[in-house]
């Protein structure tokens, strides 16, 4: 008996003597009679060999003492009920649960009577019964197990939580089955890992070859099996054992963790900064919206008030005019009533036969004084406070358009102040000479001079996007023009003959009187809206702020690039 060979030197003398007997029936009987007494006579410190005997009498499936044990052709024994359950649950050929040796599924399982008798004697021993009581108490104390724990695959009736998973057997084992597993010589070299389910087990095998992932490819940074390292695309790569790669990874782990923590902290700081900016933007935009709403509400209120004021003045003027007309109507109605009375008296006098009464009454009627009736009555009416005609409507619309442009320009991104360089252009021909000074003097031109077109200088800079402006001192010239040129189309403001005129090409857009004290003109080009504006930028009372008045705004073709142009027929211009 192999299970009695373990711990032989520490067994009682009677049991040691029996181990020398051949394996016969009387040996088993005598062993059965001596076993209870031997167990009863052992103290707790002397139960080591008995515990080894219990291990040999334990079914590998149910982990209980054999009940109606049977033996397979490979020599391993199991409870008859346990091996029947294993055979019923196994898929494929029937094999031994311990050594995986194939067994004949049609073989009739015969009870091992001798082993059953030994197991029964062991169960009847008082020491074993006390141990079972203590085990039951421990089981009761540890019954609060997690519901999600991975269960042992070898437990049939009440599966216990697994403590390890064998990658070779592809089975999870509880502590008791793990002990049985590790005592078997063929199974000692199996790879054990922490408990894992079927999905994790599948991830530990190569999807191509079905082998365990036991190698690591340094070239591709992936885990592979042995076959991958010699047959597949990893054949000539740098391959190390998984344990070595694990050691290297553990060595680099702390540094990598610190690097990731540092990156995480930096990202957290960036996110915190962005969240702060987000809050600032929301707060700022909320304030801007409130300010704009208040501004437009105030503007609308002022516009409504101005409208009511104008309409009220018109109504008052209308009432005055109607009152004067009503007085005239009343006066003429009174004269009409007097005339009607005279008609009635004259009609009655027609039948009067008495010469005295007729003459006396007729003379009295004729003696009455009557004002001559004019052919047409003209009532002198008060002058209306507001006269709206076509010219006035156009003027108001122009003013309102300028107002909207001023509002839009105040909200838009301010234009960039350009400090321009320029080159001569004589007789409309290009020249390469560069004028370094900002002051431009009127050159001596040839015969090609017209009223609205004369030579100019052109900026070296060109503009195709954004918003830009430049300012020109014009007080030293009696005739000048400033503006832009796009391809061959000029758009400019010109002072000539006592007027300011705005041109696109040869077409005059507007003409107006020169503002008093005009010294500085601002030219503003907005490539975003395709608009060119001219402003009177002369400072008032030495204050350069708040001294911008719109002269005219043009819609120009979206043709770029555009260059600034300057022309001085008399005197000089200075680019500020």
DRENBABA-825157 format. One record per atom (N, C-alpha, C): x, y, z. Coordinates in steps of 0.001 Angstrom, whole numbers, plus 500000, padded with zeros to 6 digits. Layout:
N
XYZ/...
! end
This chain:
576
500863498808500000/500000500000500000/500895501236500000/500778502038498945/501632503209498812/501295504260499846/500027504371500175/499647505417501099/500088505143502518/500453503877502822/500971503556504143/502485503666504199/503113503820503091/504572503913503067/505042505262503568/504200506313503507/504580507661503922/504530507748505448/505493508336506061/505525508509507508/505642507206508263/506337506249507670/506371504902508247/507084504881509584/508155505603509750/508951505529510965/508238506077512174/507240506910511957/506545507519513082/505256506818513433/504904505718512755/503687504982513064/503901504114514295/502820503709514957/502952502779516071/503630501481515620/504204500742516598/504962499525516276/504103498484515601/502837498390516022/501951497394515422/501760497679513944/501595498985513617/501382499327512203/502659499133511400/503824499435512025/505072499221511303/505280497719511004/504875496897511933/505010495450511720/504151494994510577/502951495541510495/502040495101509443/502497495533508051/503274496606508010/503733497064506699/504666496066506029/505215495147506831/506106494131506257/505333492942505691/504035492858505981/503235491735505474/502930491947504007/502768490825503325/502265490955501950/500832491465501988/500438492026500895/499102492630500835/498070491516500697/497570491058501850/496599489973501872/495401490396502686/494393489561502643/493129489892503277/493273489981504789/494077489010505430/494211489043506877/494974490297507317/495854490841506438/496557492082506747/495578493235506914/494616493283506027/493625494357506086/492735494222507307/492394492942507653/491540492748508815/492254493168510092/493516492745510199/494260493091511406/494516494587511466/494770495176510313/494952496627510275/493684497331510716/492526496830510304/491256497435510680/491038497365512172/491504496269512816/491312496137514258/492279497008515041/493496497220514508/494490498009515221/494336499525514996/493752499918513881/493708501338513505/492963502196514500/491745501837514975/491058502703515935/491840502881517215/492414501763517742/493178501870518983/494398502763518781/495035502637517658/496210503467517382/495841504940517327/494724505216516712/494278506599516605/493897507160517966/493239506300518789/492824506784520101/494028507045520984/495090506305520817/496250506452521688/497175507573521296/496972508248520225/497854509314519773/497393510658520327/498323511437520773/498007512812521187/497966513688519945/497611514967520111/497512515900518992/498879516114518345/499931516007519124/501268516193518551/501720515019517752/501048513849517912/501474512630517240/500582512279516074/499720513201515655/498747512881514605/499288513147513210/500561513494513035/501089513744511692/500945512556510783/501374511351511183/501204510192510305/499752509866510037/498901510091511026/497472509829510821/496902510798509806/497389512063509868/496932513021508866/497362512593507473/498573512019507348/499004511497506052/498139510349505607/497734509501506553/496837508401506221/495487508913505759/495018509990506412/493728510588506006/493810511112504580/494956511666504230/495115512196502865/495005511087501837/495569509892502168/495500508775501250/494110508175501183/493298508399502224/491922507888502236/490923508926501738/491419510021501181/490546511109500724/490317511011499227/489056511114498838/488684511109497405/489189512390496753/489906512337495637/490419513556494985/489330514475494456/488080513973494328/487001514781493756/486226515495494849/485649514741495761/484819515351496805/485624515757498020/486920515343498094/487800515655499210/487267515129500539/486439514140500471/485969513452501669/486553512050501745/486400511419502914/486871510034503051/486096509165502072/486776508197501474/486153507363500449/484810506814500930/483827506922500043/482524506313500275/482231505403499092/482196504074499365/482009503100498299/483043503331497204/484356503221497543/485402503546496578/485518502529495455/485902503028494263/486171502186493099/487512502611492534/488180501724491800/489490502007491217/489417501892489709/490120502811489011/490205502775487557/491402501936487144/491527501708485866/492619500863485353/493984501484485596/494047502811485785/495313503480486042/495751503333487484/494864502834488382/495208502627489775/494658503680490707/494166504812490206/493617505853491065/492205505475491502/491893505787492762/490595505438493347/489767506694493598/488434506511493507/487483507612493712/486232507026494343/485441507888494950/484110507462495352/483339507084494088/482546506069494169/481821505612492995/480899506701492461/480224507385493372/479310508448492958/480083509603492311/481289509905492861/482071511026492325/482551510738490909/483088509535490676/483615509240489351/482506509139488319/481311508698488781/480174508676487859/479781510112487453/479826511032488432/479517512434488108/480562513013487163/481829512675487408/482887513168486528/482682512651485114/482367511350484993/482148510772483671/480943511414482987/479938511754483776/478734512372483183/479014513798482693/479889514535483386/480163515928483017/481306516062482019/482113515011481852/483239515134480930/482766515188479484/483462515995478708/483205516057477272/484341515340476552/483996514531475592/485013513769474884/485258512433475571/486406511782475295/486708510459475868/486816510530477392/486388509467478028/486429509392479486/487869509160479918/488355510017480855/489736509922481325/489776510127482827/490876509702483423/491075509851484860/491238511334485191/490520511873486210/490640513296486550/492028513683487038/492838512705487516/494154513032488053/495251512943487011/495350511812486333/496457511625485386/496032511725483933/494745511979483698/494200512127482347/494364510864481497/494629509702482141/494745508444481393/493368508019480904/493288507571479668/492009507174479097/491513505908479786/490216505842479977/489579504677480611/488464504190479717/488142502943479904/487076502337479102/485734502780479661/484950503560478881/483675504047479414/482670502926479665/482876501751479016/481924500634479213/482312499750480392/483475500081481011/483947499255482125/483024499414483326/482672498277483936/481802498305485112/482646498619486324/482238499600487098/482979500040488265/482697499107489437/483758498392489877/483630497453490984/484122498113492272/483359497902493365/483714498498494648/484974497828495199/485910498668495690/487123498188496346/486765497932497818/486462496662498138/485924496320499455/486943496595500534/488202496247500326/489213496446501337/489396497937501665/489474498767500622/489655500194500834/488446500803501516/487256500302501177/486049500798501821/486066500482503308/486552499264503688/486586498870505078/487566499745505859/488735500020505282/489715500867505954/489149502275506160/488506502811505139/487932504152505238/486860504216506312/486043503153506403/484986503139507407/485579503114508811/486640502308509044/487294502284510340/487860503662510693/488395504328509710/488944505670509950/487851506647510353/486695506537509692/485579507424510016/485050507188511417/485120505950511893/484580505639513222/485531506036514338/486770506441514034/487734506808515060/487299508093515751/487376508175517138/486971509392517872/487773510622517461/489070510433517209/489891511602516832/489385512229515544/488989511393514609/488474511928513337/487158512669513543/486300512159514433/485008512818514679/485206514190515309/486195514289516255/486477515602516835/487008516568515762/487865516061514915/488393516911513831/487287517404512914/486331516513512627/485217516908511762/484379518002512409/484197517930513749/483437518980514440/484139520330514328/485493520284514559/486247521539514435/486207522091513025/486281521196512034/486208521643510640/484868522233510298/483809521671510869/482471522203510606/482332523610511159/482929523823512379/482858525158512955/483612526160512082/484809525769511640/485576526672510766/484828526970509480/484161525962508952/483397526157507720/482255527125507933/481617526998509140/480521527913509432/480999529333509586/482221529498510204/482743530843510383/483145531481509062/483577530670508125/484037531236506846/483025531121505741/481759531037506102/480732530843505072/480414532117504312/480827533267504856/480491534516504161/481429534781503020/481290534088501928/482170534222500771/481566535175499770/482429535733498978/481961536654497953/481232535908496851/480160536487496424/479331535848495392/480053535788494054/480955536714493837/481585536801492535/482910536054492481/483256535313493541/484523534575493549/484500533468492505/485676533189491934/485799532082490976/485806530778491756/484965529850491350/484765528612492100/485653527500491561/485875526532492449/486709525377492100/485989524510491070/486718524083490044/486125523249488998/486049521782489416/486754521386490483/486766519978490904/485704519667491944/485158520697492615/484081520487493582/482787520262492828/482055519188493177/480839518847492441/479585519346493135/479427519068494423/478175519397495094/478160520846495583/479135521238496396/479200522601496914/480556523197496528/480660523809495356/481945524344494906/482463525421495862/483761525320496194/484413526273497071/485170527309496227/485435528478496818/486195529499496072/487583528999495706/487999529266494482/489310528843494008/490383529769494559/491558529187494829/492705529973495286/493767530071494206/493766529140493248/494701529169492138/494021528596490903/494573528956489766/494123528377488500/495319527748487817/495178526495487396/496248525784486692/496093526033485199/497108526651484613/497036526954483190/497144525695482346/497878524699482804/498014523461482034/496719522664482044/496117522546483234/494849521806483346/493651522646482926/493870523995482832/492770524919482546/491637524707483536/491977524651484799/490990524426485857/491367525279487056/490333525781487747/490517526541488978/490358525582490154/491177525766491198/491240524818492298/491090525542493622/490306524934494531/490227525432495902/491476524974496653/491574525382497924/492781525060498669/492969523546498815/491871522838499063/491965521395499269/492373520685497976/491717521018496853/492068520386495590/493444520826495105/493860522063495471/495190522515495107/496250521666495815/495999521334497092/496931520481497827/497046519117497166/495905518533496797/495930517246496093/496668517366494764/496437518516494071/497058518730492774/498577518780492917/499074519467493944/500516519669494088/501248518423494587/500505517454495166/501167516246495655/501382515225494561/500783515454493415/500947514522492303/502187514895491504/503092513978491374/504362514272490706/504183514795489290/503329514197488471/503201514711487091/502641516125487029/501995516600488110/501318517893488072/502110518992488763/503242518639489394/503969519621490186/504554520733489326/504868520443488069/505488521444487200/504468522297486457/503185522128486749/502173522945486066/502273524401486502/501818525290485627/501873526737485902/500612527145486644/500789527707487858/499661528160488677/499651529679488712/498446530247488557/498274531697488609/497101532003489517/496884533298489736/495735533705490538/494444533275489839/493374533043490613/492123532557490009/491657533456488876/491273532862487778/490779533622486626/489715532803485912/488846533506485193/487739532845484516/488187532340483137/487216531792482395/487533531194481101/488042532228480102/487519533449480184/487951534484479251/489427534836479472/489823534988480736/491222535277481014/492123534097480665/491606532884480876/492386531708480473/492645531713478973/491610532072478206/491775532110476755/492793533163476341/492846534292477094/493800535340476766/495235534913477062/495422533895477914/496764533433478251/497294532424477232/496519532098476241/496954531157475206/497081531869473875/497987531411473076/498212531995471758/496991531733470880/496391532749470308/495220532533469463/495532531763468181/496820531742467790/497204531053466552/497562529587466799/498304529305467890/498782527947468128/498129527270469327/497425528007470157/496771527419471311/497710527090472440/498954527538472378/499938527266473413/499949528402474430/500524528098475623/500641529129476635/501586530224476166/501255531473476553/502107532601476210/503252532638477214/504384532030476839/505505531887477743/506712532724477336/506623533442476211/507740534242475718/507280535678475503/508274536550475351/507996537967475117/508865538457473971/508231539053472972/508943539588471813/509313541040472107/510625541292472277/511077542648472555/510891543555471336/510946542990470157/510838543791468938/509445544376468780/508416543516468983/507040543969468783/506330544287470081/506995544046471238/506411544322472559/505093543588472751/505099542273472471/503901541448472654/504321540121473280/503378539482473982/503598538149474541/503260537108473480/504108536108473342/503921535088472313/504189533714472920/503838532685472165/504137531318472589/505463530872471963/505893529680472332/507174529175471825/507132528982470314/506004528480469795/505905528259468352/505976529565467576/505401530635468143/505470531932467469/506915532384467308/507761532061468271/509141532535468238/509983531796467203/509505530657466699/510323529877465759/509668529690464405/508357529912464295/507680529618463028/506973530812462413/506572531775463199/505745532861462658/506590534092462343/505923535255462286/506604536497461929/507591536951462990/507591536330464182/508531536694465237/509827535870465163/510041535165464112/511132534185464033/512497534822464291/512794535931463679/514102536559463800/514101537737464766/513089537823465602/513003538935466542/513777538613467824/513938539644468641/514586539467469942/513567538910470921/513762537666471350/512789536973472188/513418536713473559/512632536947474609/513057536621475970/511954535815476643/512338535161477739/511336534425478517/510402535405479199/509177534948479407/508179535824480025/508624536240481426/509291535325482160/509755535667483504/510811536767483443/511704536691482450/512722537728482318/512094539069481945/511138539034481026/510440540275480657/509680540839481852/509144539917482675/508431540348483874/509393541046484839/510595540499485012/511585541126485873/512003542493485353/512215542583484048/512579543874483466/511452544890483631/510229544410483439/509088545320483590/508960545792485030/509195544886485984/509126545296487385/510219546296487726/511422546118487135/512510547067487386/512171548453486845/511518548486485673/511171549776485058/509832550313485542/509145549527486367/507787549902486753/507751551211487547/508618551337488544/508596552524489406/508856553792488595/509867553735487700/510149554897486871/508996555238485956/508406554190485352/507261554432484470/506084555008485251/505881554484486473/504783554990487297/504986556460487643/506223556814488009/506504558208488335/506329559098487110/506763558593485946/506585559377484716/505112559618484420/504317558561484548/502887558699484280/502238559614485318/502669559477486591/502122560364487624/502465561821487339/503727562043486907/504128563407486557/503305563939485389/503111563084484395/502288563490483244/500861563760483679/500341562889484544/498977563088485030/498854564409485772/499856564705486639/499817565970487376/499892567164486432/500752567053485400/500855568151484424/499548568330483671/498951567206483256/497669567294482555/496585567855483465/496626567437484748/495640567968485691/495803569476485835/497084569942485875/497319571382485954/496810572114484724/497051571515483550/496564572138482307/495041572191482298/494420571079482695/492951571049482715/492413572071483700/493072572162484883/492640573154485870/492766574562485314/493887574818484611/494072576133484012/493024576418482949/492727575393482124/491706575568481082/490326575767481692/490043575045482786/488750575241483454/488642576653484012/489767577157484553/489765578538485035/489514579508483886/490197579271482753/489959580125481586/488518580026481119/487974578799481179/486581578618480773/485651579439481651/485895579402482970/485077580205483885/485246581694483602/486496582108483331/486732583517483037/486020583944481758/486084583075480734/485404583399479473/483903583509479685/483336582543480428/481893582585480676/481510583839481441/482320584180482461/482023585393483237/482151586640482381/483263586714481612/483489587890480772/482410588025479710/482090586904479039/481072586963477987/479705587304478568/479421586811479764/478147587162480409/478084588660480684/479203589225481165/479232590668481397/479083591436480088/479764590956479042/479645591636477747/478226591579477219/477596590418477350/476214590314476887/475300591262477648/475490591296478962/474657592202479762/474899593657479377/476195594001479140/476496595368478730/475880595702477373/476005594738476430/475430594979475100/473915595081475167/473298594184475938/471845594259476073/471418595593476674/472151596041477699/471828597340478308/472041598465477311/473168598363476532/473454599400475556/472371599486474494/472029598332473888/471016598354472834/469636598688473391/469383598276474623/468101598661475236/468036600169475435/469160600772475886/469198602219476058/469093602924474707/469803602385473691/469720602989472361/468300602906471812/467674601727471995/466290601588471543/465361602528472276/465587602685473600/464744603592474379/464913605032473908/466182605425473651/466412606781473154/465792606980471776/465860605962470930/465257606065469602/463739606196469708/463129605404470587/461679605506470794/461320606876471350/462132607366472321/461855608692472893/461987609776471838/463027609662470986/463192610656469924/462028610596468928/461581609414468622/460437609255467733/459193609904468340/458944609631469609/457773610226470264/457909611740470327/459148612218470559/459355613671470613/459047614310469264/459560613707468172/459305614258466837/457824614188466505/457186613047466790/455753612919466501/454938613886467349/455373614117468572/454655615063469445/454768616489468900/455969616843468409/456147618167467804/455319618301466536/455265617227465755/454441617269464540/452960617416464886/452531616686465920/451119616815466323/450813618231466836/451754618790467599/451551620164468103/451480621158466953/452380620977465979/452347621852464809/451044621677464040/450604620441463942/449334620193463262/448165620861463992/448172620777465306/447101621404466088/447097622917465908/448315623517465881/448383624974465659/447835625350464287/448225624607463278/447728624895461934/446213624731461859/445708623654462429/444262623432462391/443511624493463193/444128624938464299/443471625976465104/443330627267464311/444374627663463600/444290628891462789/443262628727461669/443250627562461061/442271627331459984/440856627352460548/440661626771461722/439326626756462326/438848628169462658/439776629023463109/439387630423463381/438946631127462102/439665630924461042/439271631515459753/437902630995459321/437711629666459471/436423629079459081/435301629684459909/435551629887461212/434517630454462077/434170631872461655/435215632664461330/434965634048460892/434146634083459610/434520633262458670/433784633286457403/432389632699457563/432190631776458502/430836631279458765/429945632370459321/430533633237460172/429739634361460713/429351635324459600/430279635621458697/429963636488457570/428935635830456651/429025634520456523/428039633806455699/426645633896456316/426586633799457638/425283633916458312/424704635314458134/425554636352458192/425080637736457990/424575637914456562/425285637332455615/424839637429454222/423520636712454030/423361635565454701/422089634834454612/420945635663455187/421244636380456299/420205637240456897/419812638363455944/420788638985455264/420492640043454293/419647639505453140/419959638294452698/419181637693451612/417723637513452031/417536637057453241/416163636840453722/415397638160453793/416073639237454287/415397640530454389/415074641081452994/416011640932452077/415756641421450720/414642640626450048/414577639328450281/413497638527449720/412135638993450264/412102639353451536/410838639816452148/410468641224451659/411538642036451360/411289643405450919/410741643461449492/410889642395448764/410436642384447364/408930642616447255/408169642191448168/406699642330448114/406191643598448813/407122644435449289/406709645686449980/406285646719448924/405030647275449086/404477648223448120/404580649648448615/404838649780449913/404922651126450481/406277651693450131/406237652868449405/407519653445448982/408416653835450153/407823654351451221/408638654804452332/409319653639453029/408526652621453344/409103651481454061/410111650747453194/409806650625451904/410727649926451014/412074650628450958/411947651991450761/413185652765450606/413994652769451899/413300652965453022/413986653023454308/414675651695454634/413968650575454421/414557649264454741/415688648941453785/415532649212452507/416572648911451537/417824649720451814/417597651016452211/418750651862452518/419494651341453748/418764650831454728/419423650299455936/420236649056455605/419680648200454734/420438646965454382/421686647324453613/421572648274452692/422748648645451899/423794649391452712/423349650009453799/424299650752454630/425204649827455458/424831648612455544/425675647674456306/427010647459455557/428101647414456358/429432647262455782/429781645776455671/430338645401454540/430759644013454292/432186644012453747/432991643100454321/434368642942453841/434342642236452492/435255642640451651/435310641948450360/435734640474450558/435148639618449775/435446638186449868/436614637878448933/437745637379449495/438895637083448626/438611635860447759/439309635831446639/439132634683445761/439718633400446396/440852633523447123/441478632380447768/442110632843449075/441840632092450096/442324632467451425/443621631714451708/444666632425452099/445937631832452483/446136632064453977/446159630945454719/446372631015456166/447872630896456439/448415631830457193/449824631811457542/450022630811458688/450584629662458324/450739628567459285/452156628545459846/452320628050461093/453670627933461660/454512626901460892/455818627154460848/456722626271460124/456824624919460849/456673623797460124/456766622485460794/458181622247461322/458297621530462469/459626621310463055/460478620306462269/459864619526461423/460600618484460699/459942618283459353/460733618469458314/460227618294456957/460895617046456378/460098616065456037/460613614807455495/460296614739454006/461330614928453225/461208614749451793/462250613736451342/462386613550450079/463310612545449566/464742612850449964/465120614138449866/466477614523450221/466740614299451710/465740614672452536/465902614495453982/465969613019454340/465130612195453686/465131610754453967/466483610139453627/467052610533452480/468364610007452091/469422610434453095/469353611699453528/470323612200454495/470227611459455825/468991611223456283/468804610497457543/469319609066457426/469024608446456303/469499607079456107/471015607004456073/471640608014455454/473100608042455428/473659608206456836/473054609073457608/473506609262458984/473323607985459800/472191607324459578/471942606091460342/472923604988459917/473237604939458639/474207603967458165/475575604230458792/475971605509458841/477232605841459484/477214605455460956/476067605688461581/475948605320462999/476124603809463180/475481603026462339/475630601571462448/477061601130462186/477709601777461214/479100601439460937/479999601795462119/479717602922462753/480501603300463929/480306602294465050/479051601850465232/478780600855466273/479493599556465952/479408599140464674/480052597892464267/481566597972464426/482143599104464032/483597599249464144/484046599287465599/483203599823466490/483570599864467906/483542598479468523/482697597557467995/482627596194468519/483646595274467859/484058595598466651/484952594707465913/486375594827466435/487204593879466011/488617593929466364/489237595183465763/489907595982466561/490440597244466024/491421596988464898/491429597851463888/492362597669462777/493796597952463213/494710597434462423/496136597575462708/496642598873462080/497381599658462888/497954600900462373/499186600565461544/499142600892460256/500233600574459353/501136601795459166/502445601559459227/503432602592458923/504063602205457587/503671602918456562/503912602460455199/505207603016454640/505821602207453761/506874602689452868/506280602752451469/506935603455450565/506288603727449274/507321603943448193/506869603931446949/507742604154445793/507060605128444858/507870605805444031/507325606788443091/506556606101441973/505592606814441428/504888606370440228/504670607596439367/505480607782438355/505372608951437507/504637608591436233/503713609464435895/502934609292434674/502272607912434657/501869607448435873/501204606164436059/502084604989435666/503369605210435573/504290604125435285/505042603734436537/505339602443436721/505978601969437936/507450602377437942/507950602696439107/509349603050439282/509882602319440493/511159602016440527/511714601229441613/512351602089442693/512346603432442539/512995604262443552/512167604283444824/512826604114445963/512143604039447259/512289605375447969/511201605897448466/511231607131449247/511292606728450703/512402607019451380/512564606574452759/511850607496453729/511761608780453411/511090609719454317/509586609582454170/508829609825455246/507382609703455147/506728610887454453/507470611996454219/506843613156453593/506928613028452078/505794613254451393/505703613126449939/505469614508449344/506401614962448477/506271616263447848/505681616096446455/504988617166445997/504382617094444667/505484617098443624/505531616071442785/506590616017441762/506230616895440568/507177617092439688/506928617816438439/506544616797437393/505277616816437028/504772615799436105/504762616333434684/504585615440433755/504491615800432353/503096616286431994/502664615990430791/501406616534430291/500197615741430749/500383614485431207/499231613650431544/498745613985432942/497924615047433051/497303615417434307/495846615733434014/494959615183434793/493526615455434646/493006615979435969/491713616301435987/491134616899437189/491048615889438322/490720614659437991/490525613657439036/491601612582439035/492487612605438090/493552611605438060/494874612301437813/495819612026438714/497152612577438563/498116611613439231/499404611765438951/500373610776439463/500317610636440976/500779609480441444/500708609165442875/501880608256443223/502065608068444510/503013607058444968/502215605918445580/502798604745445526/502089603515445938/502889602825447041/502190602280448033/502878601620449142/503517600319448676/504651600024449285/505266598735449011/504469597599449620/503817597872450758/503020596839451411/501725596605450636/501280595381450682/499982595031450092/499109594410451173/497811594454450974/496848593969451969/495854593032451295/495681591854451893/494747590866451349/493773590342452379/494041590587453665/493169590096454718/493314590987455944/492364590852456875/492420591631458099/491907593044457907/492125593874458927/491685595262458917/492884596155459216/493056597232458428/494247598075458518/493835599540458369/494658600427458928/494433601851458704/495772602576458705/495789603743458061/496948604635458078/496414606062458050/497204606966458606/496781608359458727/497751609259457973/497184610300457372/497960611173456496/497714612625456910/498814613351457081/498709614793457341/498511615489455985/497365616181455815/497012616782454517/496978618302454575/497342618888455714/497175620351455877/498176621152455042/499242620501454537/500262621215453755/500037621095452257/498869620640451839/498598620500450405/497216621063450096/497102621730448941/495843622301448519/495054621367447614/495728620356447102/495059619390446225/495759618040446412/494981617027446810/495574615729447145/494538614629446980/495038613420447029/494145612261447069/494838611143447852/494024610383448581/494509609224449354/493491608108449174/493976606874449114/493065605743448955/493830604463448695/493252603591447853/493883602309447522/493749602062446033/494540601107445547/494406600641444175/494374599125444187/493400598561443484/493247597111443315/493362596826441825/494404596091441475/494703595882440052/494789597257439388/493833597618438535/493877598932437886/492728599826438340/492071599489439433/490920600260439919/491317601031441165/491168602379441093/491470603231442227/490185603553442986/490290603554444319/489203604024445195/489848605005446147/489406606282446142/490158607292446869/489268608469447262/489817609248448209/489232610524448642/490121611629448097/489476612632447483/490241613709446841/489744615057447341/490693615955447618/490338617350447892/490782618191446700/489811618918446121/490107619745444948/488966620726444760/489330621972444412/488308622967444126/487427623302445303/487927623156446516/487130623491447696/486152622415448115/486240621213447562/485322620118447895/486113618855448227/485461617998449011/485939616630449229/485087615718448373/485744614926447518/485024614034446615/485554612618446799/484639611656446719/484984610252446839/484757609599445492/485773608849444997/485719608224443683/485975606723443792/485310605976442905/485689604608442580/485963604612441090/487236604511440732/487597604686439330/487372606132438949/486613606339437871/486286607692437423/484894608104437866/484205607237438599/482832607544439020/482847608217440388/482260609422440442/482178610141441697/481016609585442527/481313609253443782/480283608700444669/479610609810445457/480386610655446113/479823611772446889/480718612984446725/480150614136447032/480906615390447084/480321616206448220/481186616833449023/480732617637450160/481743618731450422/481278619695451221/482174620791451584/483285620270452494/484426620945452445/485561620531453268/485273620885454713/485392619918455624/485173620228457041/486154621292457529/485687622118458397/486536623189458912/487699622600459722/488893623082459442/490070622655460187/490542621249459865/490226620721458674/490658619379458309/492177619344458153/492838618508458963/494297618407458910/494773616964458715/494078616011459315/494510614614459253/493360613768458707/493681612920457744/492701611994457169/493146610571457494/492190609803457933/492459608388458233/491807607519457174/492598606623456581/492096605680455581/492065604299456241/490904603664456225/490744602370456883/490247601347455867/491005600249455733/490675599175454791/490316597926455586/489116597407455359/488664596179456023/488470595115454943/489454594224454829/489375593176453804/488316592140454155/487903592079455428/486896591093455833/485526591453455297/485220592745455295/483894593196454837/483958593902453492/485172593996452877/485359594661451584/484844596097451645/485320596829452656/484909598212452828/486132599106452978/486036600297452404/487064601327452503/486406602559453100/486966603059454217/486370604196454930/487383605316455041/486853606551455000/487669607748455165/487131608520456368/488051608927457257/487672609629458486/488434610939458579/487778611899459192/488449613116459616/489032612826460990/490369612682461056/491037612287462293/491752613455462952/491331614666462629/491957615840463232/491590615911464701/492620616042465556/492353616114466996/491759617463467347/490867617451468310/490194618668468766/490734619046470143/491146620316470273/491636620836471552/492798619999472090/493611619477471190/494776618714471596/494491617326472125/493246616876472040/492879615544472537/492702614615471344/493623613638471168/493521612750469999/492415611725470131/491908611514471329/490848610521471524/489499611147471251/488614610343470754/487255610818470493/487194611839469381/488173611814468459/488208612819467398/488186612147466033/487267611209465829/487170610465464585/485763610634464034/485659611303462849/484355611505462229/484369610895460835/483361610104460567/483304609409459283/482989610388458159/483788610313457109/483518611104455904/482695610290454919/483139609060454622/482407608204453688/482938606772453811/482049605808453561/482404604396453512/481992603837452166/482916603117451522/482671602540450199/482688601026450288/481874600402449454/481956598961449240/482842598739448026/483940598038448216/484928597859447154/484866596427446658/485377596157445449/485389594780444933/486293593897445788/485942592632445940/486788591702446713/487979591226445888/488762592163445404/489904591856444541/491167592298445265/491996591335445608/493203591634446386/494406591005445695/495613591498445963/495982592445447013/495666593893446640/495643594751447688/495411596183447520/496623596933448051/496973598036447402/498079598896447824/497534600273448164/498158600936449132/497787602313449459/498393603264448427/497639604314448090/498148605323447151/498024606707447786/498968607591447396/499011608967447895/499374609863446718/498661610953446602/498967611915445538/498873613329446061/499866614177445769/499877615578446185/500208616426444961/499238617255444507/499474618103443337/500145619407443740/499784619907444887/500394621125445414/500765620882446867/501984621205447256/502399621029448634/502883619609448887/502597619094450085/503124617781450468/502144617071451393/502292615729451413/501555614872452341/502557614192453257/502140613906454483/503016613214455425/502265612031456029/502868610856455896/502275609647456473/502639609598457953/501635609550458793/501854609571460239/502073608165460771/
! end
